Amino acid sequence: MMKKLLPLLMPLFVPGDALANYLINGNFESFSVSPGEYETFTNLQVPGWQSTVNEIEIWGNQYRGIPSYEGIRFVTLPPSTGLYQDIMLFDTSVISWSFAHRPRAGTDVLNFKIIDLQNNSTVVDESFSNQLPRWTLYSGIFVGKSSEFRVSFDSVATISGNNGNNLIGNYIDDVRVGYVPSPGSLAILLVAGLFVRKRR
């Protein structure tokens, strides 16, 4: 009975921000990397996130002239590598997600997934392509059917630019996953369907 009541009670405990973040270190600020510098870390050194190659490269604001989207640090993800984090949420809740993406050269492709670990199913599976020289914020919502999820990014490759060098990749910043607090959000979702929004 309590499990069924928890989703109904969640709006009483969720902060006013619709994207209150339930990820650990979603903005990649939990590091000592100074602006204008970069550093590579192993999975054991990074709060929250795991890399498929056990290597996570954090850039400080304005390193190589690239500004952060939010704060003073962001992550770079080379092609054919993945970055993910497992989180716990209340099931049957309307959940929002967002992140900022910027390519390193040319037109880069980034695959974003949210996987339901309990039901072994993918609830969000989107590919985004972006061009220099700006960040783009992507966002969307879905209804959680369980309480355990994996948020993951996979850097595909550079399609064009940088003389065909496919060893460059993507920048990611300000990753957020949280509950939609509006009592009417579920009804809106059912009417509108799942969606993805893109803001520049």
C-alpha positions, -999 to +999 in steps of 0.1 A: +000+000+000+028+024+009+045+017-024+013+028-042+009+059-022+045+072-026+041+085-061+010+103-051+028+120-022+059+129-042+046+164-053+046+173-016+083+167-013+096+178-048+112+213-049+096+239-071+122+234-099+107+209-124+142+196-131+154+192-095+184+169-101+185+133-088+218+126-105+251+127-086+274+152-101+252+159-130+270+192-138+305+177-134+315+203-109+327+177-083+363+180-094+394+202-088+399+211-125+406+248-129+393+270-157+415+267-187+428+233-178+417+196-182+423+164-163+415+127-169+400+105-141+393+068-136+358+056-127+368+053-090+377+090-089+345+103-104+313+107-082+283+092-098+294+085-133+310+054-149+329+053-182+328+022-205+366+027-210+374+036-173+385+071-184+366+104-179+380+136-192+369+168-175+375+202-191+376+235-172+357+265-185+375+280-216+400+252-220+409+255-257+385+284-258+354+262-251+330+277-224+311+256-200+273+255-205+268+257-167+293+262-139+330+260-147+334+223-158+321+199-183+329+164-197+342+154-231+332+120-245+353+105-273+337+085-301+329+048-294+328+055-256+300+056-232+292+074-199+264+063-176+249+066-141+224+043-123+198+061-102+168+053-080+134+069-085+098+063-074+079+043-100+048+055-118+061+091-116+064+115-145+101+121-149+119+148-168+154+148-182+177+174-199+213+179-209+234+203-228+254+190-258+281+206-280+303+189-307+341+191-307+344+194-345+321+193-375+287+175-369+289+151-340+263+125-330+254+116-295+231+088-284+211+093-252+193+065-234+174+059-202+171+022-194+146+006-170+169-018-152+141-037-134+121-044-166+152-046-189+137-021-213+147+012-229+123+041-221+142+069-238+164+063-269+173+094-289+202+104-312+212+140-314+235+157-339+249+191-334+271+216-351+297+240-339+300+265-323+273+264-297+257+244-269+222+230-274+199+220-245+177+189-251+149+178-228+120+154-225+097+135-202+085+099-196+065+079-171+087+056-149+075+020-147+100+010-120+124+026-096+159+017-110+171+035-141+204+039-161+211+072-177+236+068-205+254+086-233+272+071-262+294+092-285+291+079-320+315+098-343+322+130-361+302+130-393+320+158-410+346+185-402+380+183-386+394+168-418+375+136-413+391+129-379+367+105-360+387+106-328+372+139-314+337+134-299+312+154-279+309+177-250+282+172-223+272+194-194+244+201-169+227+166-170+194+166-151+169+139-142+140+146-118+103+145-111+078+168-128+060+183-098+029+196-114-002+176-104-015+178-139+017+167-156+006+131-160-026+141-178-006+165-200+018+137-209-010+113-218-025+138-241+007+151-257+026+118-257+064+115-251+083+144-266+118+158-270+124+195-269+154+213-284+164+248-273+193+269-286 
